[in-house]
Amino acid sequence: MAQTTKSGIDEVHILWTSEGMSCDGDSVSVTAATLPAIESIVLGLIPGLPKVHLHNKVLARQTGDEFMAPFHAAARGELGPFVFVVEGSIPNEEIHPEGYFTSMGNDPVTGEPITLNAWIDRLAPRALAVVAAGTCATYGGVHAIAGNATGAMGLADYLGWDFKSAAGIPIVNVPGCPVQPDNFMETLLWLLYQIAGDAPMIPLDDKLRPTWLFGKTVHEGCDRAAYYEQGDFAHDYNSPKCQVKIGCWGPVVNCNVTKRGWMDGVGGCPNVGGICIGCTMPGFPDKFMPFMDEPPGASLSSTITMTYGPMIRRLRAITNATVNEEPKWRHRGPVLTSGYRPCSGTCAGKGGKRGDD
């Protein structure tokens, strides 16, 4: 049964297309979310949300015309309020004289395939919110690499970076290759509460990413970061130390995976020995290749760090050795050596003055 919300919107459809230039990896990733789980939202287990109807081909029970029916209804303006989720990069269908790069379903009248671009044109202006799931949809990703034949781009490149939904919400970009499952579901949860009238406008940075998720760098949340500060770098992938010199871009990449992990707080690229290759960034992959080389600037910054880092390590080692020892007054024996000097009754209430002073 639908819950009554402040906004009066009691049911919301999520129309999710993964027919962009995509591997469906974001849809698969989201099935691992726990905070919240997709099941919790669809089954109405979270208080205050409208009833949610999810239409995603990876998770759908329907097939063929039955699956496509809500998309056609939304395009005709006959479906209730909906959130439009796009997965996969958007090809440039204007660069070829015939044919198409990608499509979803067929036109009921002509039987011809309907391109992804046509679906975006029809659905995005009618949606309460438009969400780009994964780096391909947000910024173009792998399919938009230099030399590609499709002219692939991100959703904001296609719709315009100043695009607003029917509810006045900017495009919401949740990058990741694939998207971190809880990052996406937490963003979707915010939007559903906003639609219900229980949350303010979602805060986004200038790249349309949720600020609370992408406001820090990989390095800032990395459990290897202290090694960087101390100029202690890994020279192979078996080392637990900082991986900047073997290709990690963590210090300059906006992503929270080192802090959040991947599933239930476990995993995340540098947490399990992988380098950060910048997959949440608009410049990915072109500006981060070749992946296994030392990033530009890392040589200078690590050289500077290696100058003062060893000195810091030595000073900290001295302090560590000191604080690793118990104070000498902690011992057995008939003599108290802690420095305690008993006070006679005359010093009571006089600021703790010792009796022999």
TASUL-V740389 format. One record per pair of residues at least 24 apart in sequence whose ideal C-beta (glycine too) atoms are under 10 Angstrom apart, sorted by the first residue. I is the first residue (numbers start at 1). J is the second residue. Records with the same first field share a line. If there is no record, write none. Layout:
I->J / J
This chain:
1->44 / 51
2->44 / 49 / 50 / 51 / 52
3->44 / 46 / 47 / 48 / 49 / 50 / 51 / 196
4->48 / 50 / 196
5->48 / 49 / 50 / 51 / 192 / 193 / 195 / 196 / 197 / 198
6->48 / 193 / 196 / 197 / 198
7->50 / 81 / 128 / 167 / 193 / 194 / 195 / 196 / 197 / 198
8->50 / 196 / 197
9->50 / 51 / 80 / 81 / 128 / 167 / 192 / 195 / 196 / 197
10->49 / 50 / 51 / 80 / 81 / 196
11->50 / 51 / 52 / 53 / 80 / 81 / 82
12->41 / 49 / 50 / 51 / 52 / 53 / 54 / 80 / 81 / 82 / 83 / 128 / 129 / 191 / 192 / 195 / 196
13->50 / 51 / 52 / 53 / 54 / 55 / 70 / 71 / 73 / 74 / 79 / 80 / 81 / 82 / 83 / 84 / 127 / 128
14->38 / 41 / 42 / 52 / 53 / 54 / 55 / 56 / 70 / 82 / 83 / 84 / 85 / 127 / 129 / 131 / 188 / 191 / 192
15->53 / 54 / 55 / 56 / 70 / 71 / 73 / 74 / 75 / 79 / 82 / 83 / 84 / 85 / 86 / 119 / 123 / 126 / 127
16->54 / 55 / 56 / 57 / 58 / 59 / 60 / 71 / 83 / 84 / 85 / 86 / 87 / 131 / 133
17->55 / 56 / 57 / 71 / 84 / 85 / 86 / 87 / 88 / 102 / 104 / 105 / 116 / 119 / 120 / 123 / 133 / 137
18->56 / 57 / 58 / 85 / 86 / 87 / 88 / 104 / 116 / 133 / 134 / 136 / 137
19->57 / 86 / 87 / 88 / 102 / 103 / 104 / 105 / 114 / 115 / 116 / 119
20->86 / 87 / 88 / 89 / 90 / 91 / 101 / 102 / 104 / 116 / 117 / 119 / 120 / 132 / 133 / 134 / 136 / 137 / 140 / 141 / 143 / 152 / 154 / 155 / 158
21->87 / 88 / 89 / 90 / 91 / 101 / 102 / 116 / 136 / 137 / 140 / 141 / 142 / 143 / 144 / 148 / 150 / 152 / 153
22->86 / 87 / 88 / 89 / 102 / 116 / 133 / 134 / 136 / 137 / 141 / 142 / 143 / 178
23->87 / 88 / 134 / 136 / 141 / 142 / 143 / 177 / 178
24->56 / 57 / 58 / 87 / 88 / 134 / 178
25->58 / 87 / 88 / 133 / 134 / 136 / 176 / 177 / 178 / 179
26->58 / 85 / 86 / 87 / 88 / 132 / 133 / 134 / 135 / 136 / 137 / 174 / 175 / 176 / 177 / 178 / 179 / 180 / 181 / 184
27->56 / 57 / 58 / 59 / 85 / 87 / 88 / 133 / 134 / 178 / 179 / 184
28->58 / 59 / 178 / 181
29->133 / 134 / 176 / 177 / 178 / 179 / 180 / 181 / 182 / 183 / 184 / 262 / 263
30->56 / 58 / 59 / 85 / 87 / 133 / 134 / 178 / 179 / 180 / 181 / 182 / 183 / 184 / 185 / 188
31->56 / 58 / 59 / 181
32->178 / 180 / 181 / 182 / 185 / 262 / 263 / 264 / 267
33->179 / 180 / 181 / 182 / 183 / 184 / 185 / 186 / 188 / 189 / 263 / 264
34->181 / 182 / 185 / 263 / 264 / 265
35->181 / 182 / 183 / 185 / 186 / 189 / 260 / 264 / 265
36->182 / 185 / 186 / 188 / 189 / 192
37->181 / 182 / 185
38->181 / 184 / 185 / 188
40->185 / 189
41->185 / 188 / 189 / 192
46->189 / 192 / 193
47->198
48->192 / 193 / 196 / 197 / 198 / 199
49->189 / 192 / 193 / 195 / 196 / 198
50->80 / 81 / 192 / 193 / 195 / 196 / 197
51->80
52->83 / 188 / 192
53->79 / 80 / 82
54->83 / 85
55->79 / 82 / 85
56->85 / 87
57->104
58->87
64->105 / 106
65->105 / 106 / 108
67->104 / 105
68->104 / 105 / 106 / 108 / 114
69->105 / 108
71->104 / 105 / 114 / 119 / 122 / 123
72->105 / 107 / 108 / 114 / 119 / 122
74->119 / 122 / 123 / 126 / 127
75->114 / 118 / 119 / 121 / 122 / 123 / 126
76->122 / 126
77->122 / 126
79->123 / 126
80->128
81->126 / 127 / 128 / 129 / 166 / 167 / 195
82->123 / 126 / 127 / 128 / 129 / 166 / 195
83->127 / 128 / 129 / 130 / 131 / 165 / 167 / 169 / 172 / 188 / 191 / 192 / 195
84->119 / 120 / 122 / 123 / 124 / 125 / 126 / 127 / 128 / 129 / 130 / 131 / 132 / 155 / 165 / 166 / 171
85->127 / 129 / 130 / 131 / 132 / 133 / 137 / 172 / 174 / 184 / 188
86->116 / 119 / 120 / 123 / 124 / 130 / 131 / 132 / 133 / 134 / 136 / 137 / 138 / 154 / 155 / 158 / 159 / 171
87->131 / 132 / 133 / 134 / 136 / 137 / 155 / 178 / 179
88->116 / 132 / 133 / 134 / 136 / 137 / 141 / 143 / 152 / 155
89->116 / 132 / 134 / 135 / 136 / 137 / 138 / 139 / 140 / 141 / 142 / 143 / 144 / 148 / 150 / 151 / 152 / 153 / 154 / 155 / 157 / 158
90->115 / 116 / 117 / 120 / 132 / 136 / 137 / 140 / 143 / 144 / 150 / 151 / 152 / 153 / 154 / 155 / 156 / 157 / 158 / 159
91->115 / 116 / 117 / 143 / 144 / 148 / 149 / 150 / 151 / 152 / 153 / 158
92->117 / 144 / 148 / 150 / 151 / 152 / 153 / 157 / 158
93->117 / 118 / 150 / 151
94->151
95->149 / 150 / 151
96->149 / 150 / 151
101->143 / 149 / 150 / 151 / 152
102->150 / 152
116->158
117->158
120->155 / 158 / 159
121->158 / 159
124->155 / 158 / 159 / 163 / 165 / 166 / 171
125->159 / 163 / 164 / 165 / 166
126->165 / 166
127->165 / 166 / 167 / 169
128->165 / 166 / 167 / 168 / 169 / 191 / 192 / 194 / 195
129->165 / 166 / 167 / 168 / 169 / 170 / 171 / 172 / 187 / 188 / 190 / 191 / 192 / 194 / 195 / 202
130->155 / 156 / 159 / 163 / 164 / 165 / 166 / 167 / 169 / 170 / 171 / 172 / 173 / 191
131->155 / 165 / 169 / 171 / 172 / 173 / 174 / 184 / 187 / 188 / 191 / 208
132->156 / 158 / 159 / 171 / 172 / 173 / 174 / 175 / 179 / 208 / 209
133->172 / 173 / 174 / 175 / 176 / 178 / 179 / 183 / 184 / 187 / 188
134->173 / 174 / 175 / 176 / 177 / 178 / 179 / 180 / 184 / 279 / 280
135->173 / 174 / 175 / 176 / 177 / 178 / 179 / 278 / 279 / 280 / 281 / 282 / 284 / 285
136->175 / 177 / 178 / 179 / 284
137->171 / 173 / 174 / 175 / 179
138->171 / 172 / 173 / 174 / 175 / 176 / 177 / 179 / 207 / 208 / 209 / 280 / 281 / 282 / 284
139->173 / 175 / 207 / 208 / 280 / 281 / 282 / 283 / 284
140->282 / 283 / 284 / 285 / 286
141->175 / 176 / 177 / 279 / 282 / 284 / 285
142->177 / 279 / 284 / 285 / 286
144->284 / 285 / 286
145->284 / 285 / 286 / 289
146->285 / 286 / 289
147->286
154->207 / 208 / 282
155->208
156->207 / 208 / 282
157->282
161->206 / 207 / 208
163->208
165->191
167->191 / 194 / 195 / 201
168->201
169->194 / 195 / 201 / 202 / 204
170->201 / 202 / 204 / 208
171->204 / 208
172->202 / 204 / 208 / 209 / 210
173->204 / 205 / 207 / 208 / 209 / 210 / 214 / 280 / 282
174->208 / 209 / 210 / 213 / 214 / 280
175->207 / 208 / 209 / 213 / 214 / 254 / 255 / 279 / 280 / 281 / 282 / 284
176->213 / 214 / 255 / 257 / 279 / 280
177->277 / 278 / 279 / 280 / 284 / 285
178->279
179->279 / 280
180->213 / 255 / 256 / 257 / 260 / 261 / 262 / 263 / 267 / 268 / 280
181->260 / 262 / 263
182->213 / 256 / 260 / 261 / 262 / 263 / 264 / 265
183->209 / 210 / 212 / 213 / 214 / 255 / 256 / 257 / 260 / 280
184->210 / 213
186->210 / 212 / 213 / 260
187->212 / 213
205->254
207->254 / 280 / 281 / 282
208->282
209->254 / 255 / 280 / 281 / 282
210->256
211->254
212->256
213->254 / 255 / 256 / 259 / 260 / 280
214->253 / 254 / 255 / 256 / 280 / 281
215->254 / 256
216->254 / 255 / 256 / 258 / 259
217->249 / 250 / 251 / 252 / 253 / 254 / 255 / 256 / 258 / 276
218->248 / 249 / 250 / 251 / 252 / 253 / 254 / 255 / 256 / 257 / 258 / 259 / 268 / 269 / 270 / 275 / 276 / 278 / 280
219->244 / 248 / 249 / 250 / 251 / 252 / 253 / 255 / 258 / 270 / 276
220->250 / 251 / 254 / 255 / 256 / 258 / 259
221->250 / 255 / 256 / 257 / 258 / 259 / 260 / 261 / 268 / 270 / 271
222->248 / 250 / 251 / 257 / 258 / 259 / 268 / 269 / 270 / 271 / 276
223->258 / 259 / 268 / 270 / 271
224->248 / 250 / 258 / 270 / 271 / 273
225->250 / 251 / 258 / 270
226->316
227->305 / 309 / 313
228->298 / 301 / 302 / 305 / 309
229->305 / 308 / 309 / 312 / 313
230->305 / 306 / 308 / 309 / 310 / 311 / 312 / 313 / 314 / 316
231->302 / 303 / 304 / 305 / 306 / 307 / 308 / 309 / 310 / 311 / 312 / 313
232->305 / 306 / 309 / 310 / 312 / 313
233->294 / 298 / 302 / 305 / 306 / 309
234->273 / 275
237->273 / 274 / 275 / 292
238->273
239->273
240->273
242->270 / 302 / 305 / 309
243->269 / 270 / 273 / 274 / 275 / 276
244->275 / 276 / 294 / 295 / 297 / 298 / 299 / 301 / 302 / 305
245->293 / 294 / 295 / 298 / 299 / 302 / 306
246->275 / 292 / 293 / 294 / 298
247->274 / 275 / 276 / 277 / 288 / 290 / 291 / 292 / 293 / 294 / 295 / 298
248->274 / 275 / 276 / 277 / 278 / 291 / 292 / 294 / 295 / 298
249->275 / 276 / 277 / 278 / 279 / 281 / 284 / 287 / 288 / 291 / 294 / 295 / 296 / 298
250->275 / 276 / 277 / 278 / 295
251->276 / 295 / 297 / 298 / 301 / 302
252->276 / 278 / 281 / 288 / 295 / 296 / 297 / 298
253->277 / 278 / 279 / 280 / 281 / 283 / 284 / 288 / 295
254->278 / 280 / 281 / 282
255->279 / 280 / 281
256->280
